[in-house]
Amino acid sequence: MGIVINLFLIVFAAVAFFVIGFFLGRFFLERLGTTKVLEAEERAVQIVQEAQKEANEYKDLKVTEVNQEWKKKRREFDQEVVIKNNKFTQLQKQVQQKEGQLKKQSQDLREAERKLQEQRKEVEQTMETVRNRAVELERIIAEQNQRLESISNLQAEEARQMLIDNMVSKAREEATETIHRIHEDAEQQAERLAEKTLLTAIQRISFEQATENALSVVHIQSDELKGRIIGREGRNIKAFENATGVDIIVDDTPEVVILSCFDPFRRELAKLTLQKLLIDGIIHPVAIEKAYQDAKKEIDDVIMSAGEEALSSLQIPDMPSELVRLIGNMKFHTVYGQNLLHHSREVAMLAGLMAAELKLDARLAKRAGLLHDIGLVLPESNEPHAITGSAFLKKFNESPLVLNAVAAHHGDVEKESPLADLVDAANVISLSRPGARGAVTADGNVKRLESLEEIAKGFPGVLKTYALQAGREIRVIVEGDNVSDSQADVLAHDIAHKIESEAQYPGQIRVTIVRERRSIAYAK
């Protein structure tokens, strides 16, 4: 029994201890969990606060950036508005000025129209008055004639005298009209005679183009010589250009070498030098220098030959050798692109023909025309070239008529004879005729290329045209779908034929037809 009680007590104690331990453990666990939860909550609150703080800071930063960007955009917008307002204000001012000008012009036109109408009315009134006066005078004259006729038997001498006076007055009026008509006819006949003289003189001469360009063409026997002209690594070309001062152009043009220089004298020296080198066939720097020195010696003969040829063509004898040299030297001078020797010969021919038509001394006219620009090849002077040339010719005892014509052809002195007028007119005709000056300008070359392109554009199926190689080739792009290969061949010949018939050009022009067909597809 005691044992049972002890066992019961032990079991009871164990159960009690377990229960007490359970509750104590639960209590402590609850306290520990509460603490952790509180700590977690506090940490969460702290994290939330920090996040909110960072969010607020980021928000403030972005707001600041946005405000700055907005202010920048606003400033730019304000600046654009100010600029546009200024432009608008300027345009308004311009429009107002234009309106003011138009209003003023309109007022001026109205005022002019009003004045014109008033003048027209005055003229009409004056004409009406004149007509009335004429009618009245005719009536009075008729009455007087009738009265004279009625009293002629009584006062025959008086009536006869009055009739004679009336007839004389009418005859004088008719004579005045006749004289005026004769004077007008004489002026018209004089103008027709002058016109006929000029046209006859112009039609009877035929000169080559009087303009001078910056290129000279030298023909070679074969294209193999181009390699010799160029030399190893271009040393021959460099030596040639250094010796002559002239650029040498070796391109694809068959059997042709081009010399480029604005000085015609240098260009002629270079041409003679190159011709000598081509004759020998030996081209190297030493040979180039020797050929150049030989050409300088021969250029005097070329100058004298040019002068003698000009005198011979114009049939002008008895010219001193110094003047002949100066005339030949004109070949290597240009004025506004016009060769001076060609121009002087042309003036001489025109002046001589006009002098022959007017029964003047054609020999002196040709002499004055040929020498009128001699001052341009003399050393520089402070005087105009016409005065300088006339003063120089005095040393050779030239005719006073020739001296005056030379000095007066630009109006520097008064003309003393019809010969001076003829030389001046011939000079103007030579300078102003088509092709005399300005034919080699850049604008003229561009217009020539544009005209070639326009000729090709006029054919159906042509898309674009390009003039190449300074007009020596024209490339035509056609529509591949509308122009076949055989049609392209026909089109090339048609364009070439039209260029031959409508354009003016040196050498030949190559017409190239470019036909392209494109096939296009899309992958989707």
C-alpha angles and dihedrals in degrees: 000000000000091000090053091049091049092049089049091050092048091049090045091050092048092049091046091048090049092048092046090047091048094052093042091050091048090049093050091045091051090050091048093047091048090053093049091047091050091048091048091048091049090048091048091049089049092049091048091050092048091047091048090048092050090045090052091048091048089046092051091048093051092044089052092049091047091049091049092048091047091050090049092050089046092052091048090047091049090049091050090047090051092048093047090045089052091048090047090049091050091048089049090051091048091048090048090049090049090047089049091049092047091048090049091047090047090051091047090050091049090048091048090047090049091050090046091052090048091049090047090052091048091049091048091049091048091048090048090050091048091049091049091048091049091050090047092049091049089050092048092047090049091049091048091050090050092048091047090050091049094050097035092104092056100039105022098159094049093047091046091051093049091050091048091050091051091048092047091050091050091046090052091052091050091047091051090052090047093051091049091050091048090050091052091047090050092051091048091048090049091051091047090049092050091046091048091048093052094044092048092050093047094046093050095059128069117188130175120245107304096206123100124214132196097252136082123190121218117193118217130197096241141353089251088078090063089073091054091048091052095044128191109330088348096293094139093054091048092049091047093049092046092050099044103026088229127120115234119209120201110183138149094287105122117250094348134112120189126215116203125198136124092223108082092198093056090043091054091048090050091048092052090046093052092046090054091050091050092051092054093038090213111115123177134122095273092048090048092054092048093048090050092053090049090050091053089056093049096046090080089059089050091052093049091046091052091051094047092047091053092050092046094050090051094041093233111154132188101041118156115246092242090057091045089055092049091049090051089048088060087074089073097047129082134190115203089339094310118123106242097214093049090047093049092048090049092050090048092051093047093047092048094050093047091048090052091051090051094045093247130134102289092184093060091042092055092045092051092045093052093047099039094101097036088118091069092068095045123093114284116281138180090236124082113271092247092058092042092051093048092049091049093050091055088075089065096051094246119179115276088235090057092046092051093046090052094047096044103045091099096036096257090131133017119273112248101186142024087254090070090052091051093051091047092049092046090050092052092047092050093048097045103041117109112275096018098108138008096023093122099048122123091250091055092050092049091050090051091052091046091051090054091050092048092052091056093043090061093073121091117256095027115132104177138356130204126190109212139184094028091306098313091114134031119197117204123196113203135186109270093208095052102036120056127202093262091046089051090058091050091046092054091053092046092052091047091050092050092049089052092052100041109026133066116217141142122249117350137318122219116218114205122187115206113198121184132179121194124194113200130189133167128222111211 
